[in-house]
Amino acid sequence: MTDTQTRRPPAPHAAERARTIAARGGSAALLPQAGTRTSPLFHHVHPCGTAIMLLADEHPLVGQLWQAPRAEVTAMLEIADQAPVALREPVRGLLWLTGWVTALDGQEARDEVLAVADVRPDHRLLDAGHGATVLRLTPASMVIADAEGTSSVRPEQFTSATPDPFCGNEDHWLRHLEAAHRDVVGQLARHLPEELQGGHVRPLGLDRFGLRLRVEAECDDHDVRIAFSKPVSTPTELAAELRRLMGCPFLSQR
């Protein structure tokens, strides 16, 4: 993907974007320093950056952890931020957490599962201790890569940031925009650079600073950020900014 704008519009800072990807969940892969890439049965990243995962008891990494000194290994957790609409390049961003993975058991494992269940109930957590082992990744470094660039994020920066206020509703809103309001997408596309207006325009992302569109051209894809006049934090403020971008003051705010 290529960036078509030389002067970049305002965007969330790297730590906020990292928190947003972590909060959205996405798909994950665990890459041990010595071992093969594997997909956890479940993963969750706490606000402090610590990640909790489940792996099947029979997975080789679980056996390796119980045999390792201090029962820990170095590994990287990769979380992919998937676009909510079907795109030929669906990954919008990647978050990598690198640190030490530890296998938990007994009361420590139960406490971790209960802590996760309090904020993110999931039936897969019931497998902990019943065919699945609880793992904890304590991060030493974090890196985010997306259309805004590649940036390192310190764990303390990650902790002090907050997810985007719209990350919980973004998928639903963009899918609805794609399926039911192609006319709105067409009006928003008027803000694209002239050389891109002939491509297939798709809604890609939404955050408090603006709307992101993906232009699928014949030979390449381009991500373009359309900035709001000011950061927004509520659906009412968001609706007003969308009306402004469309030049349509009577647009419904729902």
Disulfide bonds with the S-S distance in Angstrom:
none
